[in-house]
Amino acid sequence: MILNNIEQIRDSYLGTLQQNTGRSRNEAETDSDGKTFGDYLTDVKAADDVRFSKHATRRLDSREISLSDDQRMRLNQATDKARDKGLKESLVMVDNMAFIVNIKNNTVVTAVNDTERSVFTNIDGAIIG
């Protein structure tokens, strides 16, 4: 079962605890699968990492762009900053790479590694990560 948000995880976790043990969340540390509420939150955080659209994936492949774990982490952090600022479509710069990110959908829509002669339109902000 894929849970998409914190409320679904909380409800699933608390419901599982009460169904299987008859105890409230304050009386039990883990559910029937041995997972704590914190484990569920960690799973959601991993699912919250920025995704790449089909178009962006093709651009990454055709332009031979690969992201290190550090660069991916910085891309996620910059996307979070853009969300905190209320941006909708943002240019995120990570090293010599540029990503257009749809903040609401948490999705990279295109990627560029030659930013010297690039023009970016229809963005409402830029974050350097």
QUIDAKA-V51767 format. One record per residue. N is the residue number from 0. BURIAL is b if it has 24 or more other C-alpha atoms within 12 Angstrom, else e. Layout:
N & BURIAL
N & BURIAL
This chain:
0 & e
1 & e
2 & e
3 & e
4 & e
5 & e
6 & e
7 & e
8 & b
9 & e
10 & e
11 & b
12 & b
13 & b
14 & e
15 & b
16 & b
17 & e
18 & e
19 & e
20 & e
21 & e
22 & e
23 & e
24 & e
25 & e
26 & e
27 & e
28 & e
29 & b
30 & b
31 & e
32 & e
33 & e
34 & e
35 & b
36 & b
37 & e
38 & e
39 & b
40 & e
41 & e
42 & e
43 & e
44 & e
45 & e
46 & e
47 & b
48 & b
49 & b
50 & b
51 & b
52 & e
53 & e
54 & e
55 & b
56 & e
57 & e
58 & b
59 & b
60 & e
61 & e
62 & e
63 & e
64 & b
65 & e
66 & e
67 & e
68 & e
69 & e
70 & b
71 & b
72 & e
73 & b
74 & b
75 & b
76 & b
77 & b
78 & b
79 & b
80 & b
81 & b
82 & b
83 & e
84 & e
85 & e
86 & b
87 & b
88 & b
89 & b
90 & b
91 & b
92 & b
93 & b
94 & e
95 & e
96 & b
97 & b
98 & b
99 & b
100 & b
101 & b
102 & b
103 & e
104 & e
105 & b
106 & b
107 & b
108 & b
109 & b
110 & b
111 & b
112 & b
113 & e
114 & e
115 & e
116 & e
117 & e
118 & e
119 & e
120 & e
121 & e
122 & e
123 & e
124 & b
125 & b
126 & b
127 & b
128 & b
